[in-house]
Amino acid sequence: MRLDVVTIFPEFFASPLEESIIRRGRERGLLDIRVHDLRGWTTDRHKVTDDAPYGGGVGMVMKPEPIFAAVEALKEQSPEAATVLLTPQGRVWNQALVREFGARPALILLCGRYEGVDERVREALVDEEVSIGDYVLAGGETAAMVLIETLARQVPGVVGQAESVSQDSFFAGLLDHPHYTRPAEFRGRAVPEVLLSGDHAAIVRWRRREALRHTLCKRPDLLANAELSPEDLRLLAELRAEDAERP
């Protein structure tokens, strides 16, 4: 997968892209991530990328000329790439979008700053708009890094054990089950016996039940769109009955 990031702060990405699974994915040739300084497409001596808004008001707006030049140059290298603007006005990023975007061979990620980008960029260049939540960031760089990490996990071979991806929270529409490691008892709290039993089938059932329990208690809204089997529905009925019996 190829990801081109256009930003006025390329150094923001220096450390995150050199750590953990992203570094390994790049070293193995599974991820082609390129960070570009938008100032490289300016034509003035001071490399200005923003200007005051027409109509007045506070803040600055990112100019269209360097963004158009950047996207057009990158499209020549990667014609199949979709252009994504990181903006609070976009679709909220979730696991369904991770799968949707992960099926694409290439993306151009535009990191906005200040009051946003000139509207003509949105109208003429942008294929998708994405938000990572209903709050305000200083710019699109943090959001772009969220997209990079979540998309990287979907590329086969990037995560060492593919099963760990399929068991992530939200992958099948549910929250993850609880996890335990050594020691078997810590400060009076013991690991559930089933996890020490060696009975793989029982462990699978327990984990599924606990994933359903976590989702029911913490994010019941997810259940409406989760992939639920008849057995899952039976377990949910049991869990709801248990909740109803509690004082």
C-alpha positions as CSV (number, residue, x, y, z in Angstrom):
1,M,0.0,0.0,0.0
2,R,1.3,3.5,-0.9
3,L,0.5,6.5,1.3
4,D,1.6,10.0,0.3
5,V,1.3,12.6,3.1
6,V,1.2,16.3,2.3
7,T,2.0,18.5,5.2
8,I,3.8,21.7,6.2
9,F,5.3,19.8,9.2
10,P,7.0,16.7,7.7
11,E,9.2,16.3,10.8
12,F,6.0,15.4,12.7
13,F,6.1,12.0,11.1
14,A,9.8,11.3,11.5
15,S,9.6,9.3,14.8
16,P,6.3,7.5,14.4
17,L,7.2,6.1,11.0
18,E,10.4,4.6,12.4
19,E,8.8,2.6,15.2
20,S,7.1,-0.7,15.7
21,I,5.0,-2.4,13.0
22,I,5.1,0.6,10.6
23,R,8.9,0.5,10.5
24,R,8.9,-3.3,9.9
25,G,6.2,-2.9,7.2
26,R,8.3,-0.4,5.4
27,E,11.5,-2.4,5.7
28,R,9.7,-5.4,4.3
29,G,8.4,-3.4,1.3
30,L,4.7,-3.9,2.4
31,L,4.2,-0.2,3.1
32,D,5.3,2.7,0.9
33,I,4.9,5.8,3.0
34,R,6.2,9.1,1.7
35,V,6.0,12.4,3.5
36,H,6.1,15.6,1.4
37,D,6.6,19.2,2.5
38,L,3.9,21.3,0.9
39,R,6.3,24.2,0.8
40,G,8.2,22.4,-1.9
41,W,5.3,23.3,-4.3
42,T,5.2,27.0,-3.5
43,T,6.6,29.4,-6.0
44,D,7.4,32.5,-3.9
45,R,10.6,33.3,-2.1
46,H,9.2,32.9,1.4
47,K,7.4,29.6,0.6
48,V,4.0,30.8,1.9
49,T,1.3,28.2,2.1
50,D,-1.5,30.3,3.7
51,D,-3.2,33.7,3.4
52,A,-5.9,35.8,5.0
53,P,-9.5,34.8,4.3
54,Y,-11.6,36.8,1.8
55,G,-14.5,38.5,3.6
56,G,-12.4,39.0,6.7
57,G,-12.3,37.1,10.0
58,V,-9.7,35.6,12.2
59,G,-7.1,33.0,11.3
60,M,-5.5,32.0,8.0
61,V,-6.5,29.7,5.1
62,M,-4.3,27.4,3.3
63,K,-3.7,28.5,-0.3
64,P,-5.0,26.4,-3.3
65,E,-1.9,26.8,-5.6
66,P,0.6,24.6,-3.7
67,I,-2.0,22.0,-2.8
68,F,-3.1,21.7,-6.4
69,A,0.5,21.4,-7.6
70,A,1.3,18.8,-4.9
71,V,-1.7,16.6,-5.7
72,E,-1.3,16.8,-9.5
73,A,2.4,15.9,-9.1
74,L,1.6,12.9,-6.9
75,K,-1.2,11.8,-9.2
76,E,1.3,11.5,-12.0
77,Q,3.4,9.1,-9.9
78,S,0.3,7.2,-8.5
79,P,-2.7,7.8,-10.8
80,E,-4.9,5.3,-8.9
81,A,-4.5,7.2,-5.6
82,A,-7.6,8.7,-3.9
83,T,-7.1,12.1,-2.3
84,V,-8.2,12.3,1.3
85,L,-8.6,15.6,3.2
86,L,-8.3,15.3,7.0
87,T,-11.0,17.6,8.3
88,P,-13.6,17.8,11.1
89,Q,-16.3,17.9,8.3
90,G,-15.4,14.4,7.1
91,R,-16.8,10.9,7.8
92,V,-15.8,9.8,11.2
93,W,-13.0,7.2,11.0
94,N,-14.0,3.7,12.3
95,Q,-13.1,0.1,11.5
96,A,-15.6,-0.1,8.6
97,L,-13.8,2.8,6.9
98,V,-10.4,1.2,7.7
99,R,-11.5,-1.8,5.7
100,E,-13.0,0.3,2.9
101,F,-9.9,2.5,2.6
102,G,-7.6,-0.4,3.1
103,A,-8.8,-2.0,-0.1
104,R,-7.4,0.9,-2.1
105,P,-3.9,0.6,-3.4
106,A,-2.9,4.2,-2.7
107,L,-4.0,7.3,-0.9
108,I,-2.9,10.9,-0.8
109,L,-3.4,12.4,2.7
110,L,-3.8,16.2,2.9
111,C,-3.1,17.7,6.3
112,G,-4.9,20.9,6.8
113,R,-3.9,23.7,9.2
114,Y,-5.2,27.0,10.5
115,E,-8.8,27.6,9.6
116,G,-8.7,25.0,6.9
117,V,-8.0,24.8,3.1
118,D,-9.4,26.9,0.3
119,E,-12.8,25.5,-0.7
120,R,-11.6,25.0,-4.3
121,V,-9.3,22.3,-3.0
122,R,-12.3,20.4,-1.6
123,E,-14.3,20.9,-4.7
124,A,-11.8,20.0,-7.3
125,L,-9.2,17.6,-5.8
126,V,-10.7,15.8,-2.8
127,D,-12.2,12.3,-3.2
128,E,-12.8,11.7,0.5
129,E,-13.0,13.7,3.7
130,V,-12.2,12.0,7.0
131,S,-12.4,13.1,10.7
132,I,-11.1,11.1,13.6
133,G,-13.6,12.6,16.0
134,D,-15.7,15.5,17.1
135,Y,-13.0,17.7,18.6
136,V,-10.5,20.2,17.3
137,L,-6.8,19.5,16.6
138,A,-4.1,21.9,15.6
139,G,-3.9,20.3,12.2
140,G,-4.4,17.1,10.2
141,E,-1.0,15.5,11.0
142,T,-2.3,13.6,14.1
143,A,-5.3,12.4,12.2
144,A,-3.1,11.3,9.3
145,M,-1.0,9.3,11.6
146,V,-4.1,7.6,13.0
147,L,-5.1,6.6,9.4
148,I,-1.6,5.4,8.7
149,E,-1.4,3.1,11.7
150,T,-4.9,1.7,11.4
151,L,-4.5,1.0,7.7
152,A,-1.0,-0.5,8.2
153,R,-2.5,-3.2,10.4
154,Q,-4.8,-4.3,7.6
155,V,-1.9,-5.0,5.1
156,P,-1.1,-8.7,5.1
157,G,2.3,-9.4,6.7
158,V,2.6,-6.1,8.6
159,V,1.4,-7.5,11.9
160,G,3.4,-10.6,12.8
161,Q,0.4,-12.7,13.8
162,A,-2.6,-12.1,11.5
163,E,-4.9,-13.6,14.1
164,S,-4.1,-10.7,16.5
165,V,-5.7,-8.3,13.9
166,S,-8.8,-10.4,13.5
167,Q,-9.3,-10.3,17.3
168,D,-8.8,-6.5,17.7
169,S,-11.6,-4.5,19.1
170,F,-14.1,-3.4,16.4
171,F,-12.8,-5.9,13.8
172,A,-16.0,-7.9,13.9
173,G,-18.1,-5.1,15.4
174,L,-17.4,-6.0,19.1
175,L,-15.0,-4.8,21.8
176,D,-12.1,-7.1,22.6
177,H,-12.2,-9.7,25.4
178,P,-10.1,-9.3,28.5
179,H,-6.4,-10.3,28.4
180,Y,-4.2,-11.7,31.1
181,T,-0.6,-12.7,31.5
182,R,1.8,-13.9,34.2
183,P,1.6,-14.1,37.2
184,A,-1.5,-16.2,37.6
185,E,-2.4,-14.3,40.8
186,F,-1.5,-10.7,41.5
187,R,-2.5,-8.7,44.7
188,G,-5.4,-11.1,45.4
189,R,-6.7,-11.1,41.8
190,A,-6.5,-14.4,39.9
191,V,-6.6,-15.2,36.2
192,P,-9.9,-16.9,35.3
193,E,-9.4,-20.7,35.6
194,V,-10.6,-21.4,32.1
195,L,-7.6,-19.6,30.7
196,L,-5.3,-21.9,32.7
197,S,-7.2,-25.1,31.7
198,G,-5.6,-25.8,28.4
199,D,-9.1,-26.4,27.0
200,H,-8.9,-24.4,23.7
201,A,-12.6,-24.7,22.8
202,A,-13.6,-23.5,26.3
203,I,-11.2,-20.6,26.1
204,V,-12.7,-19.6,22.7
205,R,-16.2,-19.7,24.2
206,W,-15.2,-17.7,27.2
207,R,-13.4,-15.0,25.2
208,R,-16.4,-14.6,22.9
209,R,-18.8,-14.4,25.9
210,E,-16.6,-11.8,27.5
211,A,-16.3,-9.8,24.3
212,L,-20.1,-9.7,24.1
213,R,-20.2,-8.7,27.8
214,H,-17.8,-5.9,27.4
215,T,-19.7,-4.6,24.3
216,L,-23.1,-4.9,26.0
217,C,-21.8,-3.0,29.1
218,K,-19.6,-0.4,27.5
219,R,-20.7,0.1,23.9
220,P,-24.2,-1.5,23.4
221,D,-24.7,0.7,20.3
222,L,-22.2,-1.5,18.5
223,L,-24.4,-4.6,18.8
224,A,-26.9,-3.3,16.2
225,N,-24.3,-3.7,13.4
226,A,-22.1,-6.5,14.8
227,E,-21.7,-9.9,13.1
228,L,-23.7,-12.0,15.5
229,S,-24.3,-15.8,15.3
230,P,-27.3,-17.6,16.8
231,E,-25.0,-18.6,19.7
232,D,-24.0,-14.9,20.2
233,L,-27.6,-14.0,20.5
234,R,-28.2,-16.7,23.0
235,L,-25.2,-15.5,25.1
236,L,-26.5,-11.9,24.9
237,A,-29.8,-13.1,26.2
238,E,-28.0,-14.8,29.2
239,L,-26.0,-11.7,29.9
240,R,-29.0,-9.4,29.8
241,A,-30.8,-11.8,32.2
242,E,-27.8,-11.8,34.5
243,D,-27.8,-7.9,34.5
244,A,-31.5,-7.9,35.3
245,E,-31.1,-10.2,38.3
246,R,-28.4,-8.0,39.9
247,P,-29.7,-5.8,42.7
